[in-house]
Amino acid sequence: MTDIQNTHVAVLVGSLRAGSVNRKIAEILRDEAPAGVTLDIVDGLDQIPFYNEDIDGADAPATAVALRDRVASADRVLAVTPEYNGTMPAVLNNAIDWLSRPYGAGAIVGKPFGVLGATPTPYGGKWAHGDTARSAGIAGAVVVEDVTVSQSAIDVDPTTDAEVRAKLFAALARLAEFTPTVTAA
Ligand SMILES: Cc1cc2nc3c(=O)[nH]c(=O)nc-3n(C[C@H](O)[C@H](O)[C@H](O)COP(=O)(O)O)c2cc1C
């Protein structure tokens, strides 16, 4: 394993609930991140209008511009999300849509990307996590292999269980250590 480099990770949380387990996971990762790794939880995703090409461009909503700026200034992106009806929550999908434009030059383009989270089902949100990774990849992010934890929260509290916490921090470390391969043009 290589040393963790100094790196800044923008975090998108898919749940808006005040008591969200996924938000708590994001906060734990932020508060106990390894030295050199800083996490910025991007709040206010619910204040961003649904993506609409008619309102994008020079006059894009300030909330969407703020999202783009926060992600553009990060080195990497981590989504921490539950699953809603077999896929990612709409608020996360909307954020990725805004980050995907302008086409080919969106704030998420080229950023190493990982996704993890927990749900109180046996599957732990794996469809949501698969869909989020696919969507982010199509939007231009570099989806990092093995930075996915789909944790069932039926038998364990993912915020306190030592084994689960170790898995979550290992995923964060893999994202932080990832170095994109530069290919010659
Ligand atoms: C509208 C809705 C749809 C849901 N659909 C799923 C689902 O398809 N799969 C799943 O594992 N959990 C599903 N759940 C349960 C969520 O995973 C659960 O509420 C989770 O704890 C939310 O995460 P949070 O604590 O971070 O808010 C759903 C919850 C809601 C509100």
The ligand as an ORCA input file, in Angstrom:
! r2SCAN-3c Opt
* xyz 0 1
  C     -38.467      6.402     -0.566
  C     -37.613      5.330      0.055
  C     -37.251      4.234     -0.705
  C     -36.423      3.257     -0.155
  N     -36.014      2.218     -0.939
  C     -35.051      1.388     -0.491
  C     -34.454      0.420     -1.353
  O     -34.811      0.276     -2.507
  N     -33.459     -0.356     -0.865
  C     -33.011     -0.224      0.427
  O     -32.073     -0.918      0.792
  N     -33.580      0.669      1.282
  C     -34.568      1.472      0.853
  N     -35.113      2.417      1.680
  C     -34.673      2.473      3.060
  C     -33.482      3.387      3.200
  O     -32.345      2.673      2.818
  C     -33.376      3.803      4.662
  O     -34.445      4.691      4.952
  C     -32.026      4.393      4.998
  O     -31.758      4.334      6.350
  C     -31.930      5.820      4.692
  O     -30.618      6.251      4.972
  P     -30.338      7.439      5.972
  O     -30.386      6.903      7.392
  O     -28.966      7.876      5.605
  O     -31.396      8.455      5.753
  C     -35.972      3.380      1.182
  C     -36.371      4.499      1.936
  C     -37.174      5.470      1.388
  C     -37.545      6.664      2.215
*
